[in-house]
Amino acid sequence: MKIVQTSLSNEEYEAFRKVLKRRGMNIKEGVREAIRFWLVENADFSDDPFVKLEPVDFKLDVECAEHDKVLY
């Protein structure tokens, strides 16, 4: 495990602390969650096999309204 350290402005720190208090989290938990969220949002999925899948043509012409009947 690595230790990460950073500086925040007073305004950033207070806003972060207030959100954490509402969520019942401490600073360490909040920073870890923020980093995980950032990693997911900024991840490069270009090599992910799922993303590289080509669309499948099922040879069916289906209207959107028909999708609704099946789904709902």
C-alpha positions in Angstrom: 0.0 0.0 0.0 1.2 3.5 -0.8 0.6 6.8 1.0 -0.6 9.7 -1.1 -0.5 13.3 0.2 -1.9 16.5 -1.3 -2.8 20.0 -0.5 -6.3 21.6 -0.7 -7.5 25.1 -0.4 -9.4 25.9 2.7 -12.6 26.1 0.7 -12.0 22.7 -1.0 -11.2 21.1 2.4 -14.3 22.5 4.1 -16.6 21.5 1.3 -15.1 18.0 1.2 -15.3 17.7 5.0 -19.0 18.7 5.0 -19.9 16.1 2.3 -17.9 13.4 4.3 -19.7 14.3 7.5 -23.1 14.0 5.8 -22.1 10.6 4.5 -20.6 9.4 7.7 -17.1 9.0 6.3 -13.7 10.0 7.4 -11.1 11.8 5.2 -9.2 8.6 4.3 -12.4 6.9 3.2 -13.5 9.9 1.2 -10.2 10.3 -0.6 -10.1 6.6 -1.5 -13.6 6.8 -2.9 -12.8 9.9 -4.8 -9.7 8.3 -6.4 -11.6 5.1 -7.3 -14.4 7.2 -8.9 -11.8 9.3 -10.8 -10.1 6.1 -12.0 -13.3 4.6 -13.3 -14.3 7.8 -15.1 -10.9 8.3 -16.7 -10.0 4.7 -17.4 -8.9 3.7 -20.9 -11.1 0.9 -22.1 -9.8 0.8 -25.7 -8.0 -2.5 -25.0 -11.0 -4.0 -23.2 -12.4 -7.0 -25.3 -16.0 -6.1 -24.3 -15.6 -2.7 -25.8 -14.1 -4.2 -29.0 -17.1 -6.4 -29.7 -18.8 -5.9 -33.0 -22.6 -5.5 -33.2 -24.5 -8.7 -33.9 -27.0 -8.7 -36.7 -29.9 -11.0 -35.7 -31.6 -10.4 -39.1 -34.8 -9.1 -37.4 -36.5 -5.8 -38.1 -38.0 -4.8 -34.9 -39.7 -1.4 -34.2 -39.0 0.5 -30.9 -42.5 0.0 -29.7 -42.0 -3.8 -30.0 -38.9 -3.5 -27.7 -41.1 -1.7 -25.2 -43.6 -4.6 -25.2 -40.9 -7.1 -24.4 -39.0 -5.0 -21.9 -42.0 -3.6 -20.0 
